[in-house]
Amino acid sequence: MNIKFGYLYRDEGNYKTFGEVVFSNPKHLPFKFIKQSIESNLIEGMWFEPDKWNVPRFIFHVHNPFGIHDYLWYEFDCLSQCDETPNSNSIDEFLKRINS
C-alpha cells in the first residue's frame, strides 16, 4: 500500500486550497508509525513548512509577482493508505527529511 499525505493552505479569509502527495512504501513501514512520525514533527500539532518538508507549494505561492505577503505554513489534513500511483519519493525518505 502507498501512503497519501493530504495538506491544505488556509488564507486569512478561511478559504482553503487542498493538495496531496502519494508516497511509495517499499519498506512496508507500519501506518501507525508513519502517522506518529509526521504528527510529532508538526508545528503546534498541525502546521509544517512545505519547503523544509519538500512538499509542493501551491501555485499562488510559487508565482506571486508582488512577493509573498502571507505566512507559508501549510496545514496537515490527513494521512491514508491507498493504491494510487506515487508522485513523490518513498515515505521512508520523506520521514528522514522531516526528522532532520
DATA-V689123 format. One record per residue. N is the residue number from 1. SS is DSSP state (h for helix, s for strand, l for the rest). PHI is phi in whole degrees, 0 to 359 (999 if undefined). D_CENTER is the distance of its C-alpha to the mean C-alpha in whole Angstrom. Layout:
N&SS&PHI&D_CENTER  N&SS&PHI&D_CENTER
//
This chain:
1&l&999&18  2&s&270&15  3&s&241&11  4&s&257&9  5&s&254&6  6&s&260&6  7&s&214&5  8&s&208&8  9&s&241&11  10&s&244&14  11&l&276&17  12&l&297&20  13&l&269&22  14&l&69&19  15&l&282&18  16&s&246&15  17&s&239&13  18&s&254&10  19&s&216&8  20&s&206&7  21&s&231&7  22&s&250&10  23&s&254&11  24&s&282&14  25&l&228&16  26&l&295&19  27&l&268&20  28&l&54&19  29&l&297&18  30&l&296&18  31&h&304&16  32&h&300&17  33&h&297&16  34&h&299&13  35&h&298&12  36&h&296&14  37&h&296&13  38&h&293&9  39&h&299&11  40&l&288&13  41&l&255&11  42&l&283&10  43&s&280&12  44&l&52&15  45&l&78&13  46&l&212&11  47&s&247&9  48&s&210&8  49&s&266&9  50&h&300&7  51&h&293&10  52&h&296&10  53&h&270&7  54&l&60&8  55&l&259&5  56&l&303&8  57&l&284&10  58&l&286&12  59&h&305&15  60&h&289&17  61&h&269&15  62&h&273&16  63&l&243&20  64&l&238&21  65&l&295&25  66&l&260&25  67&l&88&23  68&l&267&20  69&l&250&21  70&l&238&19  71&l&289&16  72&l&251&13  73&s&283&10  74&s&253&8  75&s&256&8  76&s&291&6  77&s&252&8  78&s&198&9  79&s&221&9  80&s&210&12  81&s&269&14  82&s&206&16  83&l&255&18  84&l&293&16  85&l&290&16  86&l&299&14  87&l&236&12  88&l&208&11  89&l&295&12  90&s&283&13  91&h&295&11  92&h&292&14  93&h&293&13  94&h&298&9  95&h&295&11  96&h&299&14  97&h&296&12  98&h&286&10  99&l&273&14  100&l&271&15
//
